[in-house]
Amino acid sequence: MNANTGKKTISTRSEEEEEEEEEEEEEEEKEKEKEKEKEEEEEEEEEEEEEEEEEEEEEEEEEEEEEEEEEEEEGMSVVV
């Protein structure tokens, strides 16, 4: 092996190493993006669940109010 071949081998190796590092970095970035997307989806789901819970609570309150009004009306008619 001569010096030139050795240098080429070294430079080829470093190029390969650089390519591998770049690929690894790209994969890491993709993974980070996937994690971000997953987190965003989870946040959206949580928000939707909270909204649904709030709506259910509001509906329950409305139903309770209606029941109270009906009871009051019934009570009035009984008194009369």
ZADO-1210 file (C-alpha; in nm, 4 decimals, padded with zeros to 6 digits):
<atoms>
<atom x="00.0000" y="00.0000" z="00.0000" code="MET" pos="1"/>
<atom x="00.1401" y="00.3357" z="-00.0919" code="ASN" pos="2"/>
<atom x="00.0881" y="00.6663" z="00.0831" code="ALA" pos="3"/>
<atom x="-00.1622" y="00.7924" z="-00.1735" code="ASN" pos="4"/>
<atom x="-00.3834" y="00.4880" z="-00.1360" code="THR" pos="5"/>
<atom x="-00.3642" y="00.5222" z="00.2413" code="GLY" pos="6"/>
<atom x="-00.4700" y="00.8847" z="00.2211" code="LYS" pos="7"/>
<atom x="-00.7568" y="00.8014" z="-00.0105" code="LYS" pos="8"/>
<atom x="-00.8662" y="00.5282" z="00.2226" code="THR" pos="9"/>
<atom x="-00.8559" y="00.7692" z="00.5142" code="ILE" pos="10"/>
<atom x="-01.0422" y="01.0387" z="00.3219" code="SER" pos="11"/>
<atom x="-01.2925" y="00.7812" z="00.1993" code="THR" pos="12"/>
<atom x="-01.3446" y="00.6634" z="00.5541" code="ARG" pos="13"/>
<atom x="-01.3927" y="01.0156" z="00.6802" code="SER" pos="14"/>
<atom x="-01.6407" y="01.0812" z="00.3983" code="GLU" pos="15"/>
<atom x="-01.8254" y="00.7640" z="00.4897" code="GLU" pos="16"/>
<atom x="-01.8187" y="00.8650" z="00.8546" code="GLU" pos="17"/>
<atom x="-01.9536" y="01.2081" z="00.7643" code="GLU" pos="18"/>
<atom x="-02.2308" y="01.0501" z="00.5591" code="GLU" pos="19"/>
<atom x="-02.3154" y="00.8163" z="00.8464" code="GLU" pos="20"/>
<atom x="-02.3210" y="01.1073" z="01.0899" code="GLU" pos="21"/>
<atom x="-02.5461" y="01.3054" z="00.8568" code="GLU" pos="22"/>
<atom x="-02.7800" y="01.0084" z="00.8218" code="GLU" pos="23"/>
<atom x="-02.7874" y="00.9650" z="01.1989" code="GLU" pos="24"/>
<atom x="-02.8621" y="01.3346" z="01.2456" code="GLU" pos="25"/>
<atom x="-03.1410" y="01.3155" z="00.9880" code="GLU" pos="26"/>
<atom x="-03.2872" y="01.0127" z="01.1640" code="GLU" pos="27"/>
<atom x="-03.2677" y="01.1920" z="01.4984" code="GLU" pos="28"/>
<atom x="-03.4427" y="01.4946" z="01.3491" code="GLU" pos="29"/>
<atom x="-03.7133" y="01.2708" z="01.2032" code="LYS" pos="30"/>
<atom x="-03.7600" y="01.1047" z="01.5415" code="GLU" pos="31"/>
<atom x="-03.7811" y="01.4438" z="01.7125" code="LYS" pos="32"/>
<atom x="-04.0403" y="01.5559" z="01.4582" code="GLU" pos="33"/>
<atom x="-04.2398" y="01.2379" z="01.5150" code="LYS" pos="34"/>
<atom x="-04.2251" y="01.2951" z="01.8906" code="GLU" pos="35"/>
<atom x="-04.3359" y="01.6566" z="01.8441" code="LYS" pos="36"/>
<atom x="-04.6255" y="01.5476" z="01.6249" code="GLU" pos="37"/>
<atom x="-04.7207" y="01.2814" z="01.8765" code="LYS" pos="38"/>
<atom x="-04.7118" y="01.5345" z="02.1604" code="GLU" pos="39"/>
<atom x="-04.9217" y="01.7787" z="01.9588" code="GLU" pos="40"/>
<atom x="-05.1752" y="01.5060" z="01.8827" code="GLU" pos="41"/>
<atom x="-05.1909" y="01.4133" z="02.2508" code="GLU" pos="42"/>
<atom x="-05.2411" y="01.7784" z="02.3449" code="GLU" pos="43"/>
<atom x="-05.5199" y="01.8103" z="02.0890" code="GLU" pos="44"/>
<atom x="-05.6847" y="01.4951" z="02.2232" code="GLU" pos="45"/>
<atom x="-05.6613" y="01.6284" z="02.5779" code="GLU" pos="46"/>
<atom x="-05.8141" y="01.9590" z="02.4710" code="GLU" pos="47"/>
<atom x="-06.0965" y="01.7776" z="02.2920" code="GLU" pos="48"/>
<atom x="-06.1606" y="01.5637" z="02.5997" code="GLU" pos="49"/>
<atom x="-06.1681" y="01.8730" z="02.8200" code="GLU" pos="50"/>
<atom x="-06.4120" y="02.0429" z="02.5837" code="GLU" pos="51"/>
<atom x="-06.6338" y="01.7345" z="02.5822" code="GLU" pos="52"/>
<atom x="-06.6270" y="01.7211" z="02.9619" code="GLU" pos="53"/>
<atom x="-06.7192" y="02.0895" z="02.9814" code="GLU" pos="54"/>
<atom x="-07.0060" y="02.0361" z="02.7380" code="GLU" pos="55"/>
<atom x="-07.1290" y="01.7385" z="02.9399" code="GLU" pos="56"/>
<atom x="-07.1141" y="01.9430" z="03.2596" code="GLU" pos="57"/>
<atom x="-07.3079" y="02.2252" z="03.0957" code="GLU" pos="58"/>
<atom x="-07.5703" y="01.9798" z="02.9712" code="GLU" pos="59"/>
<atom x="-07.6003" y="01.8281" z="03.3185" code="GLU" pos="60"/>
<atom x="-07.6414" y="02.1731" z="03.4716" code="GLU" pos="61"/>
<atom x="-07.9100" y="02.2608" z="03.2181" code="GLU" pos="62"/>
<atom x="-08.0914" y="01.9346" z="03.2887" code="GLU" pos="63"/>
<atom x="-08.0755" y="02.0006" z="03.6625" code="GLU" pos="64"/>
<atom x="-08.2129" y="02.3509" z="03.6121" code="GLU" pos="65"/>
<atom x="-08.4958" y="02.2151" z="03.3979" code="GLU" pos="66"/>
<atom x="-08.5755" y="01.9521" z="03.6605" code="GLU" pos="67"/>
<atom x="-08.5786" y="02.2169" z="03.9329" code="GLU" pos="68"/>
<atom x="-08.8115" y="02.4345" z="03.7261" code="GLU" pos="69"/>
<atom x="-09.0416" y="02.1385" z="03.6635" code="GLU" pos="70"/>
<atom x="-09.0422" y="02.0546" z="04.0343" code="GLU" pos="71"/>
<atom x="-09.1235" y="02.4154" z="04.1192" code="GLU" pos="72"/>
<atom x="-09.4077" y="02.4154" z="03.8678" code="GLU" pos="73"/>
<atom x="-09.5384" y="02.0871" z="04.0072" code="GLU" pos="74"/>
<atom x="-09.5072" y="02.2229" z="04.3597" code="GLY" pos="75"/>
<atom x="-09.7018" y="02.5322" z="04.2634" code="MET" pos="76"/>
<atom x="-09.9773" y="02.3329" z="04.1012" code="SER" pos="77"/>
<atom x="-10.0046" y="02.1127" z="04.4103" code="VAL" pos="78"/>
<atom x="-10.0241" y="02.4153" z="04.6365" code="VAL" pos="79"/>
<atom x="-10.2929" y="02.5744" z="04.4218" code="VAL" pos="80"/>
</atoms>
